[in-house]
Each structure stands twice: as C-alpha cells, then as structure tokens.
Amino acid sequence: MKTKIRPGSPPPKRSRIGDLRMGVIYRWLAAAAAVVVVAVVAVVLVLPSGSDEDGRRPIAAPSAAPASSAPPASLDPAPTPVAVDSTPIARPTPEPGASLAPGYTAMEALHADARLPRLPGKVRRLKLPAPAKRVIRDKRTGLALPDLGRPWKTYGAAPFTSKQVLPKQRGDSRRGMLVSCPVPIEPQKSARDTALLAARWTLNHHPEGAKIRWLASQPVKRGWMLVYQVSYGKRSSRAAVVVADGGMAKPGLAFVTVPDTQRKRWRDITRVVSGVRVLG
C-alpha cells in the first residue's frame, strides 16, 4: 500500500545507514581492519620470540641492576667520631703471678713476675767499706769495678764487657762471677726501677726455678744498688746489681753472684757494691 502524502506535510524520515552508499561502508571496514592489523603487529614485536617446551611464551624477568664493586650500604647509622684522649689510662698494678695482656709496661711485667716479691719501702741499708784502690776500668760502661784479686781471676768477657770468676768446685757447674755491661734492659726514669729490672734479668744466669729474696736496697752515686738471695730448690746463691750512669748511651751494670758452695766468698759481694763507681 502506498503512503499518501498530504500536501504541506514534511517528507517521511529515512534510515541514515540506508542513505550511505556501499563504497563509504567499505572504506570504513577497511580502515577498521587496518587498525586491528597494526595492533596485532605491535603485540608481536613487544612479546619475546622464544617459547618454552610447552609452547608458552616465557615471562621475562625484570632486568637486574648493574653490579657494583662497592659494599652494600650499612643500615646502621654512621658512628659519631669520638675524641681521643691522650691521657694515659690508669691501670691497677698487677699482682705477682698475674697474666698480662699485650701493651703492659716493663715495670708492670716486673710486678706480675712471681719470682720477685715487691721491694719494701724500707729495706736494710748496708754500711759500705771504702772502695778498693785496685780497679778494672770498663770504658764501654763508664764504670770502674774493684779488681777482686785471688782466688778471683779475669776471664773472657764475651758477651759482657768485663768478667771475673771464681774457680769451679768439683761436681758443681756453678761458680762465682762478677761481670759488667751496659744495662741489657730498658732503662727507666728511676735508677731504682732500672736496678729492679736488671735484677730480674740476672735470673737468666741462675738455675731454672730461681726466686729472689731482697736483702738490701740503697742509692749509690748516680745510681742504685740491690743485694738479694736467689733460691732454686734446696740450693741458693747470693747476688747483687749496681746500676750507675757512667755517661754512656745507657747506664752501666755491675752484676755479681756467688753460689752457696762458695759462701766463704759472699763477703766479696760487699766489696763489689761498695767499689763500683763511675769513671772520671
């Protein structure tokens, strides 16, 4: 049935798609297809070309940060600089027999040595006789030592700078000796302390296990002298050291020791400590 159009009425509405020509529709479809092709190509280029055994494409791991030779930063805050105090740290004086950590002084090591008791503040002082007129001049120490005479005799000095000895007793390797040399230990500010260290060193020239008992201690001109008993087992020796500044690079040391098998010569120890003096 045909629609009657009344005069003056607007024309009937038509579909917009119907009004489009087929060429326009084909151009739209071609453009849409081109967009899809471009998107597919872009996806193929982005995805990795390899695949795993199941045919699935592997998932790329995130790239690692470049390695650095510097150590990892600590999580702890940086330490605050501490000012160094140059004041010596006061340490308690070690007891005899105590073990010492590295860094202790020579005197601290002396006080920790169980072979030597503490030297009392008041020790016997000897009444010394006049020095002997006959002396041995030791220019390497700057000291003059009494020439004790018979039965003493001079002997090869090495490793000392002078040496006098008593004859050996049958069946006994020990014998009296008087030697001198520059002090073989570190000199201290106090002549008394230097003498104490020297007395400790003389234990190297007594039998193993030797221990000291102090008999006398007193100053001498430009130095200090110590007299002591050295015990080792059932035997003993009497000994003395004199330390004096003879004007050399180090103070001079005179050391005398006489075993108990030659005790008749113990009186010579007093002659030694009274007769040692500086040259000049």
Backbone hydrogen bonds, N-H to C=O, Kabsch-Sander energy under -0.5 kcal/mol:
donor,donor_aa,acceptor,acceptor_aa,energy
6,R,4,K,-0.7
9,S,6,R,-1.9
19,D,15,S,-1.2
20,L,16,R,-0.9
20,L,17,I,-0.9
24,V,21,R,-0.5
25,I,21,R,-1.5
26,Y,22,M,-2.1
27,R,23,G,-1.8
28,W,24,V,-2.0
29,L,25,I,-2.1
30,A,26,Y,-2.4
31,A,27,R,-2.0
32,A,28,W,-2.4
33,A,29,L,-2.3
34,A,30,A,-2.0
35,V,31,A,-1.9
36,V,32,A,-1.9
37,V,33,A,-2.2
38,V,34,A,-2.3
39,A,35,V,-2.1
40,V,36,V,-2.2
41,V,37,V,-2.4
42,A,38,V,-2.1
43,V,39,A,-2.0
44,V,40,V,-2.2
45,L,41,V,-2.1
46,V,42,A,-1.7
47,L,43,V,-2.3
52,D,56,R,-3.0
55,G,52,D,-1.8
60,A,58,P,-0.6
86,S,84,V,-0.6
97,G,112,A,-3.1
98,A,95,E,-2.2
104,Y,101,A,-1.0
109,A,105,T,-2.2
110,L,106,A,-1.9
111,H,107,M,-2.4
112,A,108,E,-1.2
113,D,110,L,-1.4
114,A,112,A,-0.7
116,L,113,D,-1.5
123,V,121,G,-0.6
128,L,126,L,-1.0
135,V,133,K,-0.6
136,I,145,L,-3.5
137,R,135,V,-0.5
138,D,136,I,-0.7
138,D,143,L,-2.7
139,K,137,R,-0.9
141,T,138,D,-0.8
142,G,138,D,-1.6
143,L,138,D,-1.4
144,A,277,R,-3.3
145,L,136,I,-2.6
147,D,134,R,-2.5
148,L,146,P,-1.0
152,W,149,G,-2.0
153,K,165,V,-1.9
155,Y,163,K,-2.1
160,F,157,A,-2.9
161,T,180,S,-2.9
162,S,180,S,-1.1
164,Q,178,L,-2.7
165,V,153,K,-2.6
166,L,176,G,-2.4
169,Q,172,D,-0.5
169,Q,174,R,-0.7
172,D,169,Q,-1.9
177,M,257,T,-2.2
178,L,164,Q,-3.0
179,V,255,F,-2.7
180,S,162,S,-1.6
181,C,253,L,-1.7
183,V,251,P,-2.6
194,T,190,S,-2.1
195,A,191,A,-2.3
196,L,192,R,-2.0
197,L,193,D,-2.3
198,A,194,T,-2.2
199,A,195,A,-2.4
200,R,196,L,-2.1
201,W,197,L,-2.1
202,T,198,A,-1.8
203,L,199,A,-0.5
203,L,200,R,-1.3
204,N,201,W,-2.1
205,H,202,T,-2.1
206,H,203,L,-1.4
210,A,207,P,-1.1
211,K,231,S,-2.3
212,I,115,R,-2.9
213,R,229,Q,-2.2
215,L,227,V,-2.9
216,A,227,V,-2.1
217,S,124,R,-1.5
218,Q,225,M,-1.9
220,V,223,G,-1.8
223,G,220,V,-2.2
224,W,243,V,-2.3
225,M,218,Q,-2.4
226,L,241,V,-2.4
227,V,216,A,-2.5
228,Y,239,A,-2.6
229,Q,213,R,-3.1
230,V,237,S,-3.2
231,S,211,K,-2.5
231,S,229,Q,-0.6
232,Y,235,R,-2.6
235,R,232,Y,-1.6
237,S,230,V,-2.4
238,R,258,V,-2.6
239,A,228,Y,-2.8
240,A,256,V,-2.2
241,V,226,L,-2.2
242,V,254,A,-2.3
243,V,224,W,-2.9
244,A,252,G,-2.0
245,D,222,R,-2.5
246,G,244,A,-0.9
252,G,244,A,-3.0
253,L,181,C,-2.6
254,A,242,V,-2.4
255,F,179,V,-2.6
256,V,240,A,-2.2
257,T,177,M,-2.1
258,V,238,R,-2.6
260,D,236,S,-2.2
262,Q,259,P,-1.8
263,R,260,D,-1.2
265,R,262,Q,-2.6
266,W,263,R,-2.0
268,D,265,R,-1.6
269,I,266,W,-1.6
270,T,266,W,-0.6
270,T,267,R,-0.5
271,R,267,R,-1.0
272,V,268,D,-1.9
273,V,269,I,-2.3
274,S,270,T,-1.7
275,G,271,R,-1.1
275,G,272,V,-0.6
276,V,272,V,-1.7
277,R,144,A,-1.9
279,L,142,G,-2.6
